[in-house]
């Protein structure tokens, strides 16, 4: 019997799920600089899909679908749920709700109306996972912390508290300005109003200058307002 195979390029680092799967004793967390490189690469992938003559909505953007090569270059995989974007004067595509719980935009879940801004919301969830080192949904966490977006939302626009979101495994090995910008991007990407979310082209523009920041928190005294528990 003839069989068809889908052959991927070998991606030495596996998927982005490593941000929270490397919890083995002695394992090093994914460095901040690598997280920013991956975020930019994934954002460029979505921007490419959204910007063509025939827009494509990815519809299942999540950490397990972002594959990494040996140099942490990100590539999107598994386009099985991708959908052609609205054509002509249409504002959305009406479709049955599919995807992964915890990543889907609220308006898509409630109405089945799909737009490129649905992908932007999903990107915001993944970016938040990279910031915190937490899963989008984690039933093992205490009540009130199981849904990552719901737990993190009050911190994202609070300059005094946002550092409480940073993956504790990073210690102080992260860019102070980078954390501020990433939290701000998460805030806008995860807006409940889809029209308030940025385009992926805008996200790429915001992420690009974060690649070269070297204002590491470990290089200076950390303000008391950023300490955990305050």
N, C-alpha and C positions, 0 to 999 in steps of 0.2 A: 504493500500500500504506500502510495506517495504521501509524504508529510511535509508541511510547510513549517519552517522554523524562523523565529524572529531573533536575529543575532545582534546583540549590543556590543558596542566598543567596550573593552575591559576597563572597568573603573576601579582602580586599586583601593580607594578609600571606602568603597561601599556607598551607603546613602547617608544623608544628613542626620539620620536618627542617632548617629554616634554622639550628638551633642548631649544626649541624656542616657545613652546606654553604656558609656564608659565610666561605670561606677565601681569597677573592680578595684580592690585595694592596690594602690601603687600606680593606677592608671592616671595619666595626665589629662586634664580637661582640654577641650578644643580651644586654642588660644584666641584672644579677642581679634587679632589681626586676621586670622583665618576665617572667623565668623563674618567679618565685614567683607572679605573677598568673596565668600560664598553668597552672601546676601546680594552683593552687586551682580554677580554672575547670574543668579536666579532671576533677579529683577530684569536684567537685560533679556533673558529668555522670554519672560512674559510680555515685555514691551515689544519684542519682535513679533510675537503672536498677535498682539493687539493692533499692531501698526501696519499690517499688510493691506493690500487692496481688498482682500477678503479676510476680514477679522476672524480670528479663532479665539474662542473662550476655552480655557484649559479645563475648568470645572472641577478638578481634583488635585489642586495644588497643596502639597503637604510634604513633610520632611522625608518620608520614605520614597517619594518620587523625584527627589533631587539627588542625583548621583555625582560622586566626586572622583576625579582622577588623582594621580599621585601628588599633584601640585595643588590640590584643593580647588581646581577649576570645576564649576558646577554645570551640570547639564540636566535638562528636564527629561523625564522618561514617562512611559505609560500614558499614551494619548487616547486610551480606550473610551474615555468619557468626554473628550473634547467635542465642542459644538461650534458650528459656524455662527458668527455673530449676526446681529440684526442687519437687515438690508433696507436700502431706501430710506423712507421716513419712519421706519419702525424704531422704537426706543429700546425694545427688549425682545428676547426669544422666550416663548412659553414652552416649558418642558417639564417632564416629571422630575421630581427632586431626587438626585442621586449624589454620591460623593461620600465623604467621610465626616462623621459627626464631630463637631468641635472646630471644623475648618470652614464650613459653609456659611455664607453671609445670611443674616437673619431674614432679609426681605426675600431671598431666594427660597429659604426653607418655608416661609409663610405663604408665598404666592406662586412659586414656580417660575417667576420672572427672572430671567438670566441676562446679565450684562457683563461687560468687561470689569465693572466695579465690583462684581462678585469675586473675581480673581484677586482684585486689590485687597479685599477684606481677608481672603485666605492668605495672601502674602503677609498681611499684618499679623496674623496669628503665628505664622512661621517665624517672622522677625522677632516676635515676642518670645517664642520658644528659644531662639538663639540668645536673646538678652538674658533670659532667666534660667535656662537649662532645664526647664520644666516641660512636661507634655501638655498638649492642649486640653486633654481630659485625663485625669488621674484619680481613680476611685480610691487609691491607697492614701491619699492626702486627707487632712482633716476637713470636716464640713466647712464650706465657705472658701476652700482653696482648690476644690476638685476641678472646677471650670476655670482654666487659666485666664481667659479674657475677663470674666466677671470679677475674679480676684484682683487682677492687676489694674483694671481700668481706673480706680480712684488714685493710683500712684502716678499714672503716666503724665499727667499735666501738673504735677506738684513737684517743683524743683527741690524742695526740702526732703521729700520722701522717695523720689524715684530710684535712688541708689539702693533702696531695699529690694528692688526687683532684680538686681544684678546676680547672676549665677554665683553663689558663694564659693564654688570651687575655683573661681578665678582669683580669689583673694582681692588684692588691689591691682592686679595686672590687667587693667583696662583703661581706655581713654576716657577721661572725665567728659570732655566735650562730645566724644563719640556716643557715650551713654545718653547724654542730654538729647542729641539729635535723633538717635534711634528711638528713644521713648516718645519724642515728638512725632516721628513718622508713624509709630504704632498707633498713637492717639488719633491721627488723621485717617490712616488706613482702616481702622476699626470703628470709624464713625457709624452710628446707627442710621444716619441719613446717607444713602449711597452717593448722592450728588455732592456731598461734602468731601468725599474721598478724592485723593489725587489720582492722576493717571499714572500708569507705570513709567512713562517717559519722565514725569516729574519726580518719581521715586528714584529713578536712575540718577538724575541730576543731583539729588540730595545725598545719595549714597557715595557718589564718586569722590568728593573731597574727604570723606571719612577714611579713605584707604591709607592716607599718609600722616594721620595725626599721631603725635608721640607724647601727648600730655598725660602720661600714665599716672594714675592715682597713687601708685607706690612711690612716685618721685617727689611727692609733697605731702604735707600733713592733710589728713582727711578732715573736713569740717565736721563738727559735732552733729550738725543737723542731718548728716548722711549716714550716721551710724545706725546699725540695725537695732530695732527695739525702741527707737525714739519716736 
